[in-house]
């Protein structure tokens, strides 16, 4: 079964949007935020060890291209999810992008930050809060890019109740 042009477009939109989100997250977390997030006087030693000391190091540091290839799969899934719920997200590209961003932040980011940095690595709440703030811009980049690449709604008159 061959994917329809719409499914292909949504997968491609998801790939582009997720790649943009990866770029934004790298900029915020590992460039602009690094002096605070990786300050040993503030940050959990576990996080610093896992990211920079323990072997094997994270895939994104050891093999960036392979990490991005796997990330493209995540982007494709996000594109498919966007396509599935797009009519319920609003009538304009901006509405759909903002609402999808809120969904990503609420369902993905909150769980991740609570479960991994806070729970598993005992990251201080102040730094979890800063990361939650950074994530707003990451998911906005992905949600808005996905919505604008996706284009017009499939069902301009659709509502969440239909």
C-alpha positions as CSV (number, residue, x, y, z in Angstrom):
1,X,0.0,0.0,0.0
2,X,1.5,3.3,-1.1
3,X,1.2,6.4,1.0
4,X,-1.1,9.1,-0.3
5,X,0.3,12.4,-1.3
6,X,-1.2,13.9,1.8
7,X,0.5,11.3,4.1
8,X,3.8,11.8,2.3
9,X,3.5,15.6,2.8
10,X,2.6,15.2,6.5
11,X,5.6,12.9,7.0
12,X,7.9,15.4,5.2
13,X,6.4,18.3,7.2
14,X,7.1,16.3,10.4
15,X,10.7,15.6,9.4
16,X,11.4,19.3,8.7
17,X,9.6,20.5,11.8
18,X,11.3,18.0,14.1
19,X,14.7,18.8,12.6
20,X,14.0,22.5,13.3
21,X,12.9,21.6,16.9
22,X,16.2,19.7,17.3
23,X,18.2,22.7,16.2
24,X,16.3,25.0,18.6
25,X,16.7,22.6,21.5
26,X,20.4,22.3,20.8
27,X,20.8,26.1,20.7
28,X,18.8,26.6,23.9
29,X,20.0,23.7,26.1
30,X,23.6,23.2,24.9
31,X,24.6,26.7,23.8
32,X,22.6,29.5,25.5
33,X,21.6,27.6,28.6
34,X,24.8,25.6,29.1
35,X,26.5,27.9,31.6
36,X,23.5,27.5,33.9
37,X,22.3,24.0,33.1
38,X,25.7,22.4,33.3
39,X,27.2,24.4,36.1
40,X,28.3,21.7,38.6
41,X,27.4,24.0,41.5
42,X,23.8,24.0,40.3
43,X,23.2,20.9,38.4
44,X,22.8,17.3,39.5
45,X,26.1,15.4,39.2
46,X,24.1,12.5,37.7
47,X,23.1,14.6,34.7
48,X,26.6,15.9,34.1
49,X,28.0,12.4,34.4
50,X,25.4,10.9,32.0
51,X,25.8,13.6,29.4
52,X,29.5,14.2,29.5
53,X,31.4,11.6,31.5
54,X,29.9,8.1,31.5
55,X,30.4,5.7,28.6
56,X,28.7,5.2,26.3
57,X,28.0,8.9,25.9
58,X,24.6,9.9,24.5
59,X,24.1,9.0,20.8
60,X,23.7,12.7,19.9
61,X,27.4,13.3,21.0
62,X,28.8,10.0,19.7
63,X,27.1,9.8,16.3
64,X,25.1,12.9,15.5
65,X,24.0,11.8,12.0
66,X,22.6,8.5,13.3
67,X,20.8,10.4,16.1
68,X,19.2,12.7,13.5
69,X,18.2,9.7,11.4
70,X,16.4,8.2,14.4
71,X,15.0,11.6,15.2
72,X,13.4,11.8,11.7
73,X,11.3,8.8,12.7
74,X,10.0,10.7,15.6
75,X,9.3,13.7,13.3
76,X,7.4,11.4,10.9
77,X,5.2,10.2,13.8
78,X,4.6,13.8,14.9
79,X,3.5,14.6,11.3
80,X,1.1,11.7,11.3
81,X,-0.4,12.6,14.6
82,X,-0.8,16.2,13.4
83,X,-2.6,14.9,10.3
84,X,-4.9,12.8,12.4
85,X,-6.0,15.6,14.8
86,X,-5.5,18.6,12.5
87,X,-9.2,19.4,12.0
88,X,-9.7,19.6,15.8
89,X,-6.9,22.1,16.2
90,X,-8.5,25.1,14.6
91,X,-9.1,26.8,11.3
92,X,-6.0,28.8,10.8
93,X,-2.4,27.7,10.5
94,X,-1.4,29.8,13.6
95,X,-4.2,28.2,15.7
96,X,-3.3,24.7,14.7
97,X,0.5,25.3,15.2
98,X,0.0,26.9,18.7
99,X,-2.5,24.2,19.8
100,X,-0.3,21.3,18.6
101,X,2.6,23.0,20.5
102,X,0.6,23.0,23.7
103,X,-0.3,19.3,23.2
104,X,3.4,18.5,22.7
105,X,4.4,20.5,25.8
106,X,1.7,19.1,28.0
107,X,1.9,15.5,26.9
108,X,5.6,15.0,26.1
109,X,7.6,17.7,27.8
110,X,6.0,17.6,31.3
111,X,6.3,13.8,31.4
112,X,9.9,13.8,30.2
113,X,11.1,16.5,32.6
114,X,9.3,15.0,35.6
115,X,10.3,11.4,34.9
116,X,13.9,11.8,33.7
117,X,15.7,14.9,34.8
118,X,13.7,15.4,38.0
119,X,13.0,11.9,39.1
120,X,15.8,9.8,37.7
121,X,18.7,12.3,37.8
122,X,17.5,14.5,40.7
123,X,17.8,17.7,38.8
124,X,17.0,20.8,41.0
125,X,13.5,22.2,40.5
126,X,14.9,25.6,39.4
127,X,16.7,24.0,36.5
128,X,13.7,21.8,35.6
129,X,11.7,25.1,35.5
130,X,14.3,26.7,33.2
131,X,14.1,23.6,30.9
132,X,10.3,23.7,30.9
133,X,10.6,27.3,29.7
134,X,13.1,26.4,27.0
135,X,10.9,23.6,25.8
136,X,8.1,26.2,25.1
137,X,10.3,27.5,22.2
138,X,11.3,24.1,21.0
139,X,7.7,22.9,20.7
140,X,6.5,26.2,19.3
141,X,9.2,25.8,16.5
142,X,8.0,22.3,15.8
143,X,4.2,23.0,16.0
144,X,4.3,26.2,14.0
145,X,6.6,24.8,11.3
146,X,4.5,21.7,11.0
147,X,1.3,23.7,10.7
148,X,2.6,26.1,8.1
149,X,4.2,23.4,6.0
150,X,1.0,21.3,6.2
151,X,-0.9,24.3,4.8
152,X,-4.7,24.7,4.7
153,X,-6.9,22.6,6.8
154,X,-8.4,19.4,5.3
155,X,-11.7,20.4,6.8
156,X,-12.0,24.1,7.1
157,X,-15.4,23.8,8.8
158,X,-14.6,20.8,11.0
159,X,-14.8,21.1,14.7
160,X,-13.5,19.0,17.5
161,X,-17.0,17.5,18.0
162,X,-17.5,16.2,14.5
